[in-house]
Amino acid sequence: MSESLRRQISSPGALFAFKATARLGSSAAAAVEMNVTQPSISYRSRTLKST
């Protein structure tokens, strides 16, 4: 991964949340899988979109 891309990604957790949401089809299902709340998944996804 290039250094500039690392700077653009807010956190690895945000990527994991985004991937789980895409794979499972909903943020609620991703939250259950990752053992966090649904708003937490949504927040992490938003941090990726804003970069």
CHARMM-style PDB file with segment names, atoms N, HN, CA, C and O in Angstrom:
ATOM      1  N   MET     1       0.852  -1.179   0.000  1.00  0.00      PROA
ATOM      2  CA  MET     1       0.000   0.000   0.000  1.00  0.00      PROA
ATOM      3  C   MET     1       0.890   1.232   0.000  1.00  0.00      PROA
ATOM      4  O   MET     1       1.848   1.320   0.768  1.00  0.00      PROA
ATOM      5  N   SER     2       0.572   2.157  -0.846  1.00  0.00      PROA
ATOM      6  HN  SER     2      -0.206   2.086  -1.469  1.00  0.00      PROA
ATOM      7  CA  SER     2       1.395   3.359  -0.928  1.00  0.00      PROA
ATOM      8  C   SER     2       1.190   4.229   0.312  1.00  0.00      PROA
ATOM      9  O   SER     2       0.149   4.173   0.968  1.00  0.00      PROA
ATOM     10  N   GLU     3       2.188   5.017   0.608  1.00  0.00      PROA
ATOM     11  HN  GLU     3       3.033   5.062   0.075  1.00  0.00      PROA
ATOM     12  CA  GLU     3       2.137   5.881   1.792  1.00  0.00      PROA
ATOM     13  C   GLU     3       0.987   6.877   1.711  1.00  0.00      PROA
ATOM     14  O   GLU     3       0.330   7.142   2.718  1.00  0.00      PROA
ATOM     15  N   SER     4       0.736   7.430   0.536  1.00  0.00      PROA
ATOM     16  HN  SER     4       1.270   7.215  -0.282  1.00  0.00      PROA
ATOM     17  CA  SER     4      -0.357   8.404   0.419  1.00  0.00      PROA
ATOM     18  C   SER     4      -1.715   7.754   0.664  1.00  0.00      PROA
ATOM     19  O   SER     4      -2.608   8.384   1.231  1.00  0.00      PROA
ATOM     20  N   LEU     5      -1.877   6.511   0.244  1.00  0.00      PROA
ATOM     21  HN  LEU     5      -1.151   6.000  -0.216  1.00  0.00      PROA
ATOM     22  CA  LEU     5      -3.137   5.807   0.494  1.00  0.00      PROA
ATOM     23  C   LEU     5      -3.309   5.538   1.983  1.00  0.00      PROA
ATOM     24  O   LEU     5      -4.421   5.641   2.501  1.00  0.00      PROA
ATOM     25  N   ARG     6      -2.240   5.200   2.672  1.00  0.00      PROA
ATOM     26  HN  ARG     6      -1.337   5.117   2.251  1.00  0.00      PROA
ATOM     27  CA  ARG     6      -2.320   4.990   4.124  1.00  0.00      PROA
ATOM     28  C   ARG     6      -2.783   6.253   4.834  1.00  0.00      PROA
ATOM     29  O   ARG     6      -3.529   6.174   5.810  1.00  0.00      PROA
ATOM     30  N   ARG     7      -2.362   7.394   4.368  1.00  0.00      PROA
ATOM     31  HN  ARG     7      -1.757   7.458   3.574  1.00  0.00      PROA
ATOM     32  CA  ARG     7      -2.770   8.647   4.990  1.00  0.00      PROA
ATOM     33  C   ARG     7      -4.239   8.945   4.735  1.00  0.00      PROA
ATOM     34  O   ARG     7      -4.891   9.587   5.560  1.00  0.00      PROA
ATOM     35  N   GLN     8      -4.768   8.491   3.610  1.00  0.00      PROA
ATOM     36  HN  GLN     8      -4.239   7.971   2.940  1.00  0.00      PROA
ATOM     37  CA  GLN     8      -6.153   8.769   3.260  1.00  0.00      PROA
ATOM     38  C   GLN     8      -7.138   7.890   4.020  1.00  0.00      PROA
ATOM     39  O   GLN     8      -8.281   8.291   4.239  1.00  0.00      PROA
ATOM     40  N   ILE     9      -6.715   6.711   4.420  1.00  0.00      PROA
ATOM     41  HN  ILE     9      -5.786   6.385   4.242  1.00  0.00      PROA
ATOM     42  CA  ILE     9      -7.599   5.788   5.127  1.00  0.00      PROA
ATOM     43  C   ILE     9      -7.565   6.114   6.611  1.00  0.00      PROA
ATOM     44  O   ILE     9      -6.500   6.125   7.230  1.00  0.00      PROA
ATOM     45  N   SER    10      -8.742   6.381   7.182  1.00  0.00      PROA
ATOM     46  HN  SER    10      -9.607   6.372   6.679  1.00  0.00      PROA
ATOM     47  CA  SER    10      -8.806   6.818   8.570  1.00  0.00      PROA
ATOM     48  C   SER    10      -8.341   5.747   9.546  1.00  0.00      PROA
ATOM     49  O   SER    10      -7.638   6.049  10.511  1.00  0.00      PROA
ATOM     50  N   SER    11      -8.726   4.500   9.303  1.00  0.00      PROA
ATOM     51  HN  SER    11      -9.296   4.254   8.519  1.00  0.00      PROA
ATOM     52  CA  SER    11      -8.300   3.430  10.195  1.00  0.00      PROA
ATOM     53  C   SER    11      -8.598   2.078   9.561  1.00  0.00      PROA
ATOM     54  O   SER    11      -9.497   1.967   8.728  1.00  0.00      PROA
ATOM     55  N   PRO    12      -7.848   1.052   9.949  1.00  0.00      PROA
ATOM     56  CA  PRO    12      -8.161  -0.292   9.451  1.00  0.00      PROA
ATOM     57  C   PRO    12      -9.554  -0.737   9.889  1.00  0.00      PROA
ATOM     58  O   PRO    12     -10.232  -1.462   9.160  1.00  0.00      PROA
ATOM     59  N   GLY    13      -9.982  -0.309  11.072  1.00  0.00      PROA
ATOM     60  HN  GLY    13      -9.431   0.280  11.663  1.00  0.00      PROA
ATOM     61  CA  GLY    13     -11.317  -0.670  11.550  1.00  0.00      PROA
ATOM     62  C   GLY    13     -12.416  -0.187  10.631  1.00  0.00      PROA
ATOM     63  O   GLY    13     -13.433  -0.858  10.453  1.00  0.00      PROA
ATOM     64  N   ALA    14     -12.207   0.987  10.045  1.00  0.00      PROA
ATOM     65  HN  ALA    14     -11.381   1.532  10.189  1.00  0.00      PROA
ATOM     66  CA  ALA    14     -13.190   1.518   9.107  1.00  0.00      PROA
ATOM     67  C   ALA    14     -13.282   0.641   7.863  1.00  0.00      PROA
ATOM     68  O   ALA    14     -14.370   0.413   7.334  1.00  0.00      PROA
ATOM     69  N   LEU    15     -12.141   0.155   7.404  1.00  0.00      PROA
ATOM     70  HN  LEU    15     -11.257   0.341   7.834  1.00  0.00      PROA
ATOM     71  CA  LEU    15     -12.149  -0.742   6.246  1.00  0.00      PROA
ATOM     72  C   LEU    15     -12.846  -2.060   6.563  1.00  0.00      PROA
ATOM     73  O   LEU    15     -13.615  -2.572   5.750  1.00  0.00      PROA
ATOM     74  N   PHE    16     -12.576  -2.609   7.749  1.00  0.00      PROA
ATOM     75  HN  PHE    16     -11.951  -2.193   8.409  1.00  0.00      PROA
ATOM     76  CA  PHE    16     -13.227  -3.854   8.149  1.00  0.00      PROA
ATOM     77  C   PHE    16     -14.742  -3.671   8.232  1.00  0.00      PROA
ATOM     78  O   PHE    16     -15.504  -4.536   7.800  1.00  0.00      PROA
ATOM     79  N   ALA    17     -15.169  -2.546   8.787  1.00  0.00      PROA
ATOM     80  HN  ALA    17     -14.550  -1.843   9.138  1.00  0.00      PROA
ATOM     81  CA  ALA    17     -16.605  -2.271   8.899  1.00  0.00      PROA
ATOM     82  C   ALA    17     -17.238  -2.132   7.522  1.00  0.00      PROA
ATOM     83  O   ALA    17     -18.323  -2.661   7.279  1.00  0.00      PROA
ATOM     84  N   PHE    18     -16.568  -1.426   6.626  1.00  0.00      PROA
ATOM     85  HN  PHE    18     -15.687  -0.997   6.824  1.00  0.00      PROA
ATOM     86  CA  PHE    18     -17.085  -1.254   5.271  1.00  0.00      PROA
ATOM     87  C   PHE    18     -17.181  -2.587   4.544  1.00  0.00      PROA
ATOM     88  O   PHE    18     -18.175  -2.870   3.876  1.00  0.00      PROA
ATOM     89  N   LYS    19     -16.143  -3.400   4.677  1.00  0.00      PROA
ATOM     90  HN  LYS    19     -15.335  -3.170   5.219  1.00  0.00      PROA
ATOM     91  CA  LYS    19     -16.138  -4.701   4.011  1.00  0.00      PROA
ATOM     92  C   LYS    19     -17.249  -5.600   4.550  1.00  0.00      PROA
ATOM     93  O   LYS    19     -17.941  -6.264   3.779  1.00  0.00      PROA
ATOM     94  N   ALA    20     -17.419  -5.621   5.864  1.00  0.00      PROA
ATOM     95  HN  ALA    20     -16.856  -5.081   6.491  1.00  0.00      PROA
ATOM     96  CA  ALA    20     -18.471  -6.447   6.460  1.00  0.00      PROA
ATOM     97  C   ALA    20     -19.847  -5.983   6.004  1.00  0.00      PROA
ATOM     98  O   ALA    20     -20.721  -6.802   5.719  1.00  0.00      PROA
ATOM     99  N   THR    21     -20.038  -4.678   5.934  1.00  0.00      PROA
ATOM    100  HN  THR    21     -19.329  -4.012   6.165  1.00  0.00      PROA
ATOM    101  CA  THR    21     -21.326  -4.146   5.485  1.00  0.00      PROA
ATOM    102  C   THR    21     -21.606  -4.550   4.042  1.00  0.00      PROA
ATOM    103  O   THR    21     -22.722  -4.951   3.711  1.00  0.00      PROA
ATOM    104  N   ALA    22     -20.604  -4.446   3.195  1.00  0.00      PROA
ATOM    105  HN  ALA    22     -19.698  -4.121   3.465  1.00  0.00      PROA
ATOM    106  CA  ALA    22     -20.774  -4.818   1.788  1.00  0.00      PROA
ATOM    107  C   ALA    22     -21.037  -6.313   1.649  1.00  0.00      PROA
ATOM    108  O   ALA    22     -21.895  -6.725   0.868  1.00  0.00      PROA
ATOM    109  N   ARG    23     -20.313  -7.111   2.391  1.00  0.00      PROA
ATOM    110  HN  ARG    23     -19.616  -6.777   3.025  1.00  0.00      PROA
ATOM    111  CA  ARG    23     -20.448  -8.567   2.280  1.00  0.00      PROA
ATOM    112  C   ARG    23     -21.790  -9.051   2.811  1.00  0.00      PROA
ATOM    113  O   ARG    23     -22.412  -9.935   2.222  1.00  0.00      PROA
ATOM    114  N   LEU    24     -22.239  -8.472   3.926  1.00  0.00      PROA
ATOM    115  HN  LEU    24     -21.735  -7.753   4.405  1.00  0.00      PROA
ATOM    116  CA  LEU    24     -23.463  -8.933   4.580  1.00  0.00      PROA
ATOM    117  C   LEU    24     -24.714  -8.199   4.102  1.00  0.00      PROA
ATOM    118  O   LEU    24     -25.832  -8.671   4.313  1.00  0.00      PROA
ATOM    119  N   GLY    25     -24.530  -7.053   3.463  1.00  0.00      PROA
ATOM    120  HN  GLY    25     -23.622  -6.670   3.292  1.00  0.00      PROA
ATOM    121  CA  GLY    25     -25.670  -6.343   2.893  1.00  0.00      PROA
ATOM    122  C   GLY    25     -26.358  -5.351   3.801  1.00  0.00      PROA
ATOM    123  O   GLY    25     -27.299  -4.682   3.374  1.00  0.00      PROA
ATOM    124  N   SER    26     -25.917  -5.236   5.046  1.00  0.00      PROA
ATOM    125  HN  SER    26     -25.152  -5.780   5.393  1.00  0.00      PROA
ATOM    126  CA  SER    26     -26.512  -4.233   5.937  1.00  0.00      PROA
ATOM    127  C   SER    26     -25.555  -3.897   7.068  1.00  0.00      PROA
ATOM    128  O   SER    26     -24.724  -4.710   7.474  1.00  0.00      PROA
ATOM    129  N   SER    27     -25.695  -2.680   7.563  1.00  0.00      PROA
ATOM    130  HN  SER    27     -26.370  -2.019   7.234  1.00  0.00      PROA
ATOM    131  CA  SER    27     -24.841  -2.278   8.676  1.00  0.00      PROA
ATOM    132  C   SER    27     -25.257  -2.969   9.969  1.00  0.00      PROA
ATOM    133  O   SER    27     -24.429  -3.182  10.855  1.00  0.00      PROA
ATOM    134  N   ALA    28     -26.538  -3.320  10.080  1.00  0.00      PROA
ATOM    135  HN  ALA    28     -27.210  -3.147   9.360  1.00  0.00      PROA
ATOM    136  CA  ALA    28     -26.995  -4.028  11.278  1.00  0.00      PROA
ATOM    137  C   ALA    28     -26.359  -5.421  11.354  1.00  0.00      PROA
ATOM    138  O   ALA    28     -25.922  -5.846  12.424  1.00  0.00      PROA
ATOM    139  N   ALA    29     -26.308  -6.120  10.236  1.00  0.00      PROA
ATOM    140  HN  ALA    29     -26.663  -5.775   9.367  1.00  0.00      PROA
ATOM    141  CA  ALA    29     -25.690  -7.450  10.224  1.00  0.00      PROA
ATOM    142  C   ALA    29     -24.184  -7.344  10.471  1.00  0.00      PROA
ATOM    143  O   ALA    29     -23.601  -8.192  11.147  1.00  0.00      PROA
ATOM    144  N   ALA    30     -23.566  -6.316   9.929  1.00  0.00      PROA
ATOM    145  HN  ALA    30     -24.039  -5.628   9.380  1.00  0.00      PROA
ATOM    146  CA  ALA    30     -22.130  -6.112  10.165  1.00  0.00      PROA
ATOM    147  C   ALA    30     -21.866  -5.828  11.638  1.00  0.00      PROA
ATOM    148  O   ALA    30     -20.879  -6.300  12.202  1.00  0.00      PROA
ATOM    149  N   ALA    31     -22.742  -5.063  12.248  1.00  0.00      PROA
ATOM    150  HN  ALA    31     -23.544  -4.680  11.790  1.00  0.00      PROA
ATOM    151  CA  ALA    31     -22.585  -4.751  13.670  1.00  0.00      PROA
ATOM    152  C   ALA    31     -22.664  -6.004  14.526  1.00  0.00      PROA
ATOM    153  O   ALA    31     -21.887  -6.170  15.467  1.00  0.00      PROA
ATOM    154  N   VAL    32     -23.593  -6.877  14.205  1.00  0.00      PROA
ATOM    155  HN  VAL    32     -24.224  -6.743  13.441  1.00  0.00      PROA
ATOM    156  CA  VAL    32     -23.712  -8.137  14.954  1.00  0.00      PROA
ATOM    157  C   VAL    32     -22.437  -8.968  14.779  1.00  0.00      PROA
ATOM    158  O   VAL    32     -21.907  -9.514  15.747  1.00  0.00      PROA
ATOM    159  N   GLU    33     -21.959  -9.056  13.558  1.00  0.00      PROA
ATOM    160  HN  GLU    33     -22.390  -8.612  12.772  1.00  0.00      PROA
ATOM    161  CA  GLU    33     -20.752  -9.840  13.296  1.00  0.00      PROA
ATOM    162  C   GLU    33     -19.531  -9.269  14.013  1.00  0.00      PROA
ATOM    163  O   GLU    33     -18.701 -10.016  14.530  1.00  0.00      PROA
ATOM    164  N   MET    34     -19.430  -7.946  14.040  1.00  0.00      PROA
ATOM    165  HN  MET    34     -20.105  -7.339  13.620  1.00  0.00      PROA
ATOM    166  CA  MET    34     -18.257  -7.314  14.645  1.00  0.00      PROA
ATOM    167  C   MET    34     -18.441  -7.031  16.139  1.00  0.00      PROA
ATOM    168  O   MET    34     -17.532  -6.531  16.802  1.00  0.00      PROA
ATOM    169  N   ASN    35     -19.623  -7.356  16.655  1.00  0.00      PROA
ATOM    170  HN  ASN    35     -20.361  -7.762  16.116  1.00  0.00      PROA
ATOM    171  CA  ASN    35     -19.933  -7.185  18.075  1.00  0.00      PROA
ATOM    172  C   ASN    35     -19.818  -5.722  18.514  1.00  0.00      PROA
ATOM    173  O   ASN    35     -19.246  -5.413  19.559  1.00  0.00      PROA
ATOM    174  N   VAL    36     -20.372  -4.836  17.691  1.00  0.00      PROA
ATOM    175  HN  VAL    36     -20.837  -5.087  16.842  1.00  0.00      PROA
ATOM    176  CA  VAL    36     -20.449  -3.410  18.004  1.00  0.00      PROA
ATOM    177  C   VAL    36     -21.862  -2.942  17.681  1.00  0.00      PROA
ATOM    178  O   VAL    36     -22.680  -3.725  17.198  1.00  0.00      PROA
ATOM    179  N   THR    37     -22.151  -1.678  17.943  1.00  0.00      PROA
ATOM    180  HN  THR    37     -21.486  -1.043  18.335  1.00  0.00      PROA
ATOM    181  CA  THR    37     -23.481  -1.153  17.633  1.00  0.00      PROA
ATOM    182  C   THR    37     -23.577  -0.757  16.167  1.00  0.00      PROA
ATOM    183  O   THR    37     -22.566  -0.512  15.510  1.00  0.00      PROA
ATOM    184  N   GLN    38     -24.794  -0.696  15.668  1.00  0.00      PROA
ATOM    185  HN  GLN    38     -25.616  -0.895  16.202  1.00  0.00      PROA
ATOM    186  CA  GLN    38     -25.017  -0.304  14.283  1.00  0.00      PROA
ATOM    187  C   GLN    38     -24.562   1.131  14.028  1.00  0.00      PROA
ATOM    188  O   GLN    38     -23.963   1.391  12.984  1.00  0.00      PROA
ATOM    189  N   PRO    39     -24.822   2.080  14.943  1.00  0.00      PROA
ATOM    190  CA  PRO    39     -24.310   3.432  14.701  1.00  0.00      PROA
ATOM    191  C   PRO    39     -22.783   3.484  14.602  1.00  0.00      PROA
ATOM    192  O   PRO    39     -22.235   4.326  13.890  1.00  0.00      PROA
ATOM    193  N   SER    40     -22.107   2.600  15.304  1.00  0.00      PROA
ATOM    194  HN  SER    40     -22.552   1.916  15.882  1.00  0.00      PROA
ATOM    195  CA  SER    40     -20.648   2.538  15.212  1.00  0.00      PROA
ATOM    196  C   SER    40     -20.205   2.147  13.806  1.00  0.00      PROA
ATOM    197  O   SER    40     -19.254   2.711  13.265  1.00  0.00      PROA
ATOM    198  N   ILE    41     -20.897   1.188  13.229  1.00  0.00      PROA
ATOM    199  HN  ILE    41     -21.670   0.730  13.669  1.00  0.00      PROA
ATOM    200  CA  ILE    41     -20.583   0.774  11.853  1.00  0.00      PROA
ATOM    201  C   ILE    41     -20.842   1.928  10.887  1.00  0.00      PROA
ATOM    202  O   ILE    41     -20.029   2.190   9.999  1.00  0.00      PROA
ATOM    203  N   SER    42     -21.953   2.605  11.054  1.00  0.00      PROA
ATOM    204  HN  SER    42     -22.613   2.392  11.775  1.00  0.00      PROA
ATOM    205  CA  SER    42     -22.285   3.732  10.178  1.00  0.00      PROA
ATOM    206  C   SER    42     -21.252   4.846  10.294  1.00  0.00      PROA
ATOM    207  O   SER    42     -20.844   5.425   9.287  1.00  0.00      PROA
ATOM    208  N   TYR    43     -20.833   5.144  11.504  1.00  0.00      PROA
ATOM    209  HN  TYR    43     -21.164   4.674  12.322  1.00  0.00      PROA
ATOM    210  CA  TYR    43     -19.827   6.183  11.713  1.00  0.00      PROA
ATOM    211  C   TYR    43     -18.513   5.816  11.027  1.00  0.00      PROA
ATOM    212  O   TYR    43     -17.898   6.646  10.357  1.00  0.00      PROA
ATOM    213  N   ARG    44     -18.095   4.574  11.202  1.00  0.00      PROA
ATOM    214  HN  ARG    44     -18.594   3.900  11.747  1.00  0.00      PROA
ATOM    215  CA  ARG    44     -16.843   4.141  10.581  1.00  0.00      PROA
ATOM    216  C   ARG    44     -16.918   4.231   9.063  1.00  0.00      PROA
ATOM    217  O   ARG    44     -15.946   4.620   8.415  1.00  0.00      PROA
ATOM    218  N   SER    45     -18.059   3.877   8.496  1.00  0.00      PROA
ATOM    219  HN  SER    45     -18.849   3.561   9.022  1.00  0.00      PROA
ATOM    220  CA  SER    45     -18.228   3.966   7.043  1.00  0.00      PROA
ATOM    221  C   SER    45     -18.189   5.425   6.575  1.00  0.00      PROA
ATOM    222  O   SER    45     -17.615   5.735   5.531  1.00  0.00      PROA
ATOM    223  N   ARG    46     -18.803   6.308   7.354  1.00  0.00      PROA
ATOM    224  HN  ARG    46     -19.269   6.056   8.202  1.00  0.00      PROA
ATOM    225  CA  ARG    46     -18.789   7.735   6.995  1.00  0.00      PROA
ATOM    226  C   ARG    46     -17.380   8.297   7.008  1.00  0.00      PROA
ATOM    227  O   ARG    46     -17.055   9.167   6.201  1.00  0.00      PROA
ATOM    228  N   THR    47     -16.532   7.811   7.917  1.00  0.00      PROA
ATOM    229  HN  THR    47     -16.795   7.104   8.573  1.00  0.00      PROA
ATOM    230  CA  THR    47     -15.165   8.333   7.965  1.00  0.00      PROA
ATOM    231  C   THR    47     -14.409   7.975   6.684  1.00  0.00      PROA
ATOM    232  O   THR    47     -13.539   8.729   6.248  1.00  0.00      PROA
ATOM    233  N   LEU    48     -14.732   6.845   6.089  1.00  0.00      PROA
ATOM    234  HN  LEU    48     -15.439   6.232   6.444  1.00  0.00      PROA
ATOM    235  CA  LEU    48     -14.101   6.484   4.820  1.00  0.00      PROA
ATOM    236  C   LEU    48     -14.591   7.374   3.691  1.00  0.00      PROA
ATOM    237  O   LEU    48     -13.803   7.771   2.832  1.00  0.00      PROA
ATOM    238  N   LYS    49     -15.873   7.693   3.678  1.00  0.00      PROA
ATOM    239  HN  LYS    49     -16.513   7.371   4.375  1.00  0.00      PROA
ATOM    240  CA  LYS    49     -16.444   8.498   2.614  1.00  0.00      PROA
ATOM    241  C   LYS    49     -15.931   9.923   2.627  1.00  0.00      PROA
ATOM    242  O   LYS    49     -15.863  10.567   1.580  1.00  0.00      PROA
ATOM    243  N   SER    50     -15.572  10.420   3.789  1.00  0.00      PROA
ATOM    244  HN  SER    50     -15.627   9.897   4.639  1.00  0.00      PROA
ATOM    245  CA  SER    50     -15.164  11.819   3.890  1.00  0.00      PROA
ATOM    246  C   SER    50     -13.688  12.024   3.524  1.00  0.00      PROA
ATOM    247  O   SER    50     -13.237  13.164   3.416  1.00  0.00      PROA
ATOM    248  N   THR    51     -12.941  10.949   3.335  1.00  0.00      PROA
ATOM    249  HN  THR    51     -13.307  10.023   3.422  1.00  0.00      PROA
ATOM    250  CA  THR    51     -11.525  11.110   3.012  1.00  0.00      PROA
ATOM    251  C   THR    51     -11.301  11.207   1.523  1.00  0.00      PROA
ATOM    252  OT1 THR    51     -10.162  11.346   1.078  1.00  0.00      PROA
TER     253      THR     51
END
